[in-house]
Amino acid sequence: MSATTAAPGTARRRGGLLRDRDFRLLWIGETASSFGSSLTGVALPLVAVTTLHASTFVVAMLTAATWLPWLVIGLPAGAWVDRLRRRPVMLVCDAASLLLFLSVPAAAWWGRLTIGHLLAVALLAGTAKVFFQTAYQAYLPAVVGDADLHEGNAKLQGSESAAQVAGPGAGGLIAQVFGAVTGLIADAVSFLVSAACLLAMRTREAPPGRRHRRTTLWREIGEGARFVARDRYLRVLTVFGAVSNLALVGYQSILVVFLVREVGVGSGTVGALIAATSVGGVAAAAGAARLVRRVGSARALMVCEMACAPFGLLIPLASPGAGLAFMVVGGFVVVAGVVTGNVIKSSFRQAYCPRHLMGRVSVSMQFVNYGTIPLGAVLGGVLGTSIGVRPAMWITTGALALSGLVLLAGPIRGDRDFPAAPAPEAHGRP
């Protein structure tokens, strides 16, 4: 099935997809939203710590509340999104998130802000994120053609990585100058920008088919999950994502503790080091499409996941002074591999999956992938507490280095490129 495109020929002009009006609007809105989310990643915990004097456990629960919706409503969300036009879903999510984050400074100004309020905002904003991200991934193929998905995902991933470089520093600066609560206003404004860009887009999706009205929600969920489970490519990518996220979050959850207590650097240096590693994502996104054209999409994924992940073993070698270079180089290459892999996998899934199943397939994979994130954080914390932070870093980065071996269990190892569509016999129908 071919994508519905908005003036596909314009994407090939000098300047690429950024010359395409609708993609440019989508890119601007997503960049603003990613920047706002990066601000919130700093501002929300700071509100809890500095304004409400929350404990470490409560601060950790804010992160857990953000990811919990993927496990609770992730699968139904995919089916719901496939029943609806994706752009209105995204607009509703933007409006809800805008109101949620504005409610925090409003409650603080009225002297009514509580930990329960913050947890509720984290949970509900996380719920909106589930629907928005599912709809957004299914909507992109309606904006650009299949041939441009690699470029589109690369530009979106690159701007997200750039936001992750600038966002934490900006969030800390805003919190220092204006107060942590004010930082959440900036995030709220980012959702307003995202909604304005979506409203200005001209691309119109085809209406969802009537077939959804004749089936139950759980049957539709099962259809998406079975599609993933039966497909050799999607199945191995799902297992790989779960394993790599477990190890990746395992070391990232204790990275700050490692740098402060084991390496002995200050909080300002910690932020600079993490920002430096995030630059790897910007560089990788810029070169992802070129790498795919040169070596093929399947080979590029194998190279990124199997060659870049072992560089994480440099991170536990970090020491004061010049030894911090181990942290920067190791983190830079790992992030570069992760971002390039995300570009390739997202582009493959969006071009490969039938349009009417796109939301359910995406969320079925993310349900497994994201489900290991809280487990990885717990694993890192338990290992760091029981055997020490540096040994825990060795174990988790070692697991990350080996995670790419999962890809050898599937058909990817023998392919130059991913297939453009599933084989009819793989799923029992064309």
C-alpha positions in Angstrom: 0.0 0.0 0.0 1.4 3.4 -0.9 1.5 6.4 1.3 -0.7 9.4 0.9 1.7 12.2 0.3 1.6 16.0 0.3 3.3 17.1 -2.9 5.9 14.3 -2.8 8.0 15.9 -5.5 8.8 18.9 -3.4 10.7 16.7 -1.0 13.4 16.1 -3.6 14.3 19.8 -4.1 17.4 21.3 -2.7 17.0 21.4 1.0 15.2 18.1 1.2 12.0 17.7 3.2 12.4 21.0 4.9 11.3 22.6 1.6 8.0 20.7 2.0 5.6 23.0 3.9 3.7 20.3 5.8 6.7 18.4 6.9 8.4 21.7 7.9 5.4 22.5 10.1 5.4 19.0 11.6 9.2 19.3 12.2 8.9 22.8 13.9 6.1 21.6 16.1 7.9 18.4 17.2 11.1 20.3 17.8 9.3 22.7 20.1 7.6 19.9 21.9 10.8 17.9 22.4 12.5 21.0 23.7 9.7 21.6 26.2 9.8 18.0 27.3 13.5 18.3 27.9 12.8 21.3 30.1 10.2 19.4 32.0 12.7 16.5 32.6 14.6 19.0 34.7 11.9 21.3 36.0 9.4 18.7 37.3 11.9 17.0 39.6 13.2 20.4 40.7 9.7 21.5 41.6 9.3 18.3 43.7 12.7 18.8 45.4 12.9 22.6 45.9 9.3 23.6 46.3 7.8 20.5 48.0 10.9 19.0 49.5 10.1 15.5 48.2 12.1 12.4 49.0 14.3 10.6 46.5 11.7 7.9 46.2 8.9 10.3 45.4 11.0 12.0 42.7 11.7 8.5 41.2 7.9 7.9 41.2 7.4 10.9 38.9 9.5 9.1 36.3 7.6 5.9 36.9 4.3 7.7 36.6 5.3 9.1 33.2 6.1 5.6 31.8 3.3 3.7 33.5 0.6 4.5 30.9 2.5 2.6 28.3 2.0 -0.6 30.3 -1.6 0.2 31.3 -3.2 1.6 28.1 -0.5 1.2 25.5 -2.2 -1.6 23.6 -5.7 -0.2 23.6 -4.3 3.2 22.6 -2.9 1.7 19.4 -6.4 0.3 18.5 -8.1 3.5 19.3 -5.7 5.5 17.2 -6.3 3.2 14.2 -10.0 3.9 14.5 -9.5 7.7 14.2 -7.8 10.3 12.1 -4.4 10.8 13.6 -4.1 14.6 13.5 -7.1 15.4 15.6 -5.8 12.9 18.2 -2.5 14.8 18.3 -4.3 18.1 18.7 -6.4 16.8 21.6 -3.2 15.5 23.3 -1.4 18.9 22.8 -4.4 20.7 24.4 -4.6 18.3 27.3 -0.8 18.6 28.0 -0.9 22.4 27.7 -3.6 22.5 30.4 -1.9 19.9 32.6 1.5 21.7 32.8 -0.2 25.1 33.2 -2.0 23.7 36.2 1.3 23.3 38.2 2.3 27.0 38.3 -1.4 27.9 38.8 -1.6 25.7 41.9 1.7 26.9 43.2 0.7 30.5 42.9 -2.5 29.8 44.8 -0.6 27.8 47.4 -2.3 24.5 46.6 0.5 22.5 44.9 1.0 19.0 46.3 3.0 15.9 45.5 -0.3 14.3 44.5 -0.8 17.0 42.0 2.6 16.5 40.4 2.1 12.7 40.2 -1.3 13.2 38.6 0.2 15.6 36.0 3.0 13.2 35.3 0.6 10.3 34.9 -1.9 12.2 32.7 0.7 13.8 30.6 2.3 10.4 30.1 -1.1 9.1 29.0 -1.4 11.9 26.5 2.2 11.1 25.3 1.1 7.5 24.6 -1.7 8.6 22.3 0.3 11.4 20.7 3.4 9.4 19.9 1.3 6.5 18.6 -0.7 8.8 16.3 2.4 10.8 15.3 4.3 7.7 14.1 1.2 6.6 12.1 0.7 10.1 10.7 4.2 10.7 9.3 3.7 8.4 6.3 0.7 10.4 5.3 2.9 13.6 5.2 5.9 12.2 3.3 6.3 9.4 0.8 7.9 6.0 1.7 11.1 7.0 -0.1 11.4 10.0 2.2 10.8 8.3 5.5 14.5 7.9 6.3 15.1 11.6 5.8 12.0 12.6 7.7 12.8 10.4 10.7 16.4 11.5 10.6 15.4 15.2 10.7 12.9 14.6 13.5 15.4 12.5 15.5 18.1 15.0 15.0 16.0 17.9 16.3 14.9 15.7 19.3 18.6 15.0 20.0 19.4 18.7 19.7 16.6 19.5 22.1 18.1 17.0 24.6 21.3 18.9 24.4 19.8 22.3 24.9 16.8 21.5 27.1 18.4 20.4 30.4 20.7 23.4 30.4 17.9 25.8 29.6 15.7 24.2 32.2 18.3 24.6 34.9 18.9 28.2 33.9 15.2 29.0 33.9 14.8 27.3 37.3 17.8 29.3 38.7 16.6 32.7 37.4 12.8 32.4 37.6 12.1 29.4 39.7 11.5 25.7 38.8 7.7 26.2 38.6 8.2 28.7 35.8 10.1 26.2 33.7 6.8 24.2 33.3 5.2 27.3 31.6 7.9 27.0 28.8 6.8 23.3 28.3 3.2 24.3 28.2 4.0 26.9 25.5 5.8 24.2 23.5 2.5 22.3 23.2 0.8 25.4 22.0 3.4 25.8 19.2 2.9 22.1 18.3 -0.9 22.5 18.1 -0.6 25.6 16.0 1.7 23.8 13.5 -0.6 20.9 13.3 -3.6 23.2 12.6 -1.7 24.9 9.8 -0.9 21.7 8.0 -2.8 21.0 4.7 -2.3 17.2 4.5 -5.5 15.4 4.9 -5.7 11.7 5.8 -8.1 9.2 4.3 -10.9 8.4 6.8 -10.5 5.2 8.8 -12.2 2.2 7.3 -15.5 1.0 8.4 -14.0 -2.4 9.3 -13.3 -1.1 12.8 -17.0 -0.7 13.5 -17.6 -4.4 13.0 -14.9 -5.7 15.4 -14.3 -5.4 19.1 -11.5 -3.4 20.6 -9.7 -6.4 22.0 -9.9 -8.2 18.7 -8.2 -5.3 17.0 -5.5 -5.2 19.7 -4.9 -8.9 19.1 -4.7 -8.3 15.4 -1.8 -5.9 15.8 0.0 -8.0 18.4 -0.3 -11.1 16.1 1.0 -9.2 13.2 4.2 -8.4 15.2 4.5 -11.9 16.6 4.2 -13.6 13.3 6.5 -11.3 11.3 10.2 -12.3 11.4 11.5 -8.8 11.1 9.2 -7.1 13.6 9.5 -9.9 16.1 13.3 -9.7 16.3 13.3 -5.9 16.4 10.8 -6.0 19.3 12.9 -8.4 21.3 16.1 -6.5 20.6 14.5 -3.2 21.7 13.4 -4.7 25.0 16.8 -6.2 25.7 18.8 -3.1 24.7 16.5 -0.7 26.6 16.9 -2.9 29.7 20.7 -2.5 29.6 20.6 1.1 28.4 18.4 2.4 31.1 20.2 0.1 33.6 23.3 2.2 33.3 21.6 5.5 32.6 19.6 5.3 35.8 22.8 5.3 37.9 25.0 7.4 35.6 24.6 10.6 37.7 25.4 8.8 40.9 28.4 7.3 39.2 29.7 10.6 38.0 29.2 12.4 41.3 30.1 9.8 43.8 32.6 7.6 42.0 34.3 10.0 39.6 33.9 13.1 41.8 32.6 15.7 39.4 30.2 18.6 40.3 26.6 18.9 39.2 27.5 21.5 36.6 30.0 19.2 35.0 27.5 16.3 35.1 25.1 18.4 32.9 27.9 19.3 30.5 29.0 15.7 30.1 25.5 14.4 29.4 25.0 17.3 26.9 28.3 16.4 25.2 27.2 12.8 24.8 23.8 13.9 23.4 25.6 15.7 20.6 26.2 12.2 19.2 22.5 11.9 18.5 22.6 15.1 16.5 25.5 14.0 14.4 24.0 10.5 13.9 20.7 11.8 12.7 22.4 14.0 10.2 24.2 11.1 8.7 21.6 8.3 9.0 20.1 8.6 5.6 23.5 8.8 3.9 24.6 5.6 5.7 21.5 3.8 4.7 22.0 4.8 1.0 25.6 3.6 1.1 25.4 0.3 2.8 21.7 -0.6 3.0 19.1 -0.2 5.7 19.5 -3.7 7.3 23.3 -3.6 7.2 23.3 0.0 8.6 21.2 -1.2 11.6 23.6 -4.1 12.2 26.6 -1.8 12.1 25.1 0.7 14.5 23.8 -1.7 17.1 26.7 -4.1 17.1 29.6 -1.7 16.6 28.4 1.3 18.6 27.0 -0.4 21.8 30.4 -1.8 22.9 31.7 1.7 23.2 29.6 1.9 26.4 32.3 -0.1 28.1 34.5 3.0 28.1 32.1 4.8 30.5 33.0 2.8 33.6 36.6 3.7 32.9 35.9 7.4 33.6 38.1 9.2 36.1 38.8 12.8 37.2 40.6 15.0 34.7 41.5 13.6 31.3 39.8 10.3 32.3 36.4 12.1 31.7 37.1 11.6 28.0 36.2 7.9 28.4 32.7 9.0 29.4 32.3 11.5 26.6 33.6 9.2 23.8 31.7 6.2 25.1 28.5 8.0 25.6 28.8 9.9 22.3 29.1 6.7 20.2 26.4 4.9 22.2 23.9 7.7 21.7 24.9 8.0 18.0 24.2 4.3 17.5 20.8 4.5 19.4 19.6 7.5 17.4 20.7 6.0 14.0 19.0 2.7 14.9 15.8 4.5 15.9 15.8 6.4 12.5 16.2 3.1 10.6 13.7 1.1 12.6 11.0 3.8 12.6 11.4 4.3 8.8 11.2 0.6 8.2 8.1 0.1 10.3 6.3 3.0 8.8 7.0 1.9 5.2 6.5 -1.8 5.9 3.3 -2.1 7.9 -0.2 -1.8 6.4 -1.6 1.6 7.1 -4.7 0.4 8.9 -2.5 -1.5 11.4 0.1 1.2 11.8 -1.0 2.4 15.3 -1.5 -1.1 16.7 1.8 -2.5 15.3 3.8 0.5 16.7 2.2 0.4 20.1 2.5 -3.4 20.3 6.3 -3.1 19.8 6.5 -0.1 22.2 4.5 -2.0 24.8 7.3 -4.6 25.0 10.2 -2.1 24.4 9.1 0.5 26.9 8.0 -2.2 29.4 11.6 -3.0 30.2 12.5 0.7 30.9 11.3 0.7 34.6 12.7 -2.8 35.0 16.1 -1.5 33.8 16.0 1.4 36.2 15.2 -0.9 39.1 18.0 -3.3 38.0 20.5 -0.5 37.9 19.5 0.7 41.3 19.6 -2.8 42.9 23.0 -3.6 41.4 24.4 -0.2 42.4 23.2 -0.7 46.0 24.3 -4.3 46.4 27.6 -4.5 44.6 28.7 -0.9 44.1 28.1 1.7 41.4 31.1 1.1 39.3 30.7 -2.7 39.1 27.0 -2.1 38.3 28.1 0.2 35.5 30.4 -2.6 34.1 27.5 -5.1 34.2 24.9 -2.9 32.6 27.2 -1.5 29.8 28.5 -5.1 29.2 24.9 -6.2 28.7 24.4 -3.3 26.3 27.5 -4.3 24.3 26.1 -7.8 23.9 22.5 -6.8 23.1 23.1 -6.5 19.4 23.6 -10.3 19.2 19.8 -10.6 19.4 19.7 -9.3 15.8 21.6 -12.3 14.6 18.6 -14.5 15.5 16.5 -13.0 12.7 16.7 -12.6 9.0 18.3 -9.2 9.2 21.8 -10.7 9.3 21.6 -11.8 5.7 19.9 -8.8 4.2 21.3 -5.6 2.7 18.0 -3.7 3.0 14.8 -4.3 4.8 11.9 -5.5 2.7 9.4 -2.9 1.5 6.4 -5.0 2.5 5.6 -8.2 4.3 5.5 -11.5 2.4 1.8 -12.4 1.9 2.3 -15.9 3.3 3.8 -14.5 6.5 0.5 -13.2 7.7 -2.0 -15.4 5.9 -3.3 -12.7 3.5 -1.9 -9.9 1.3 
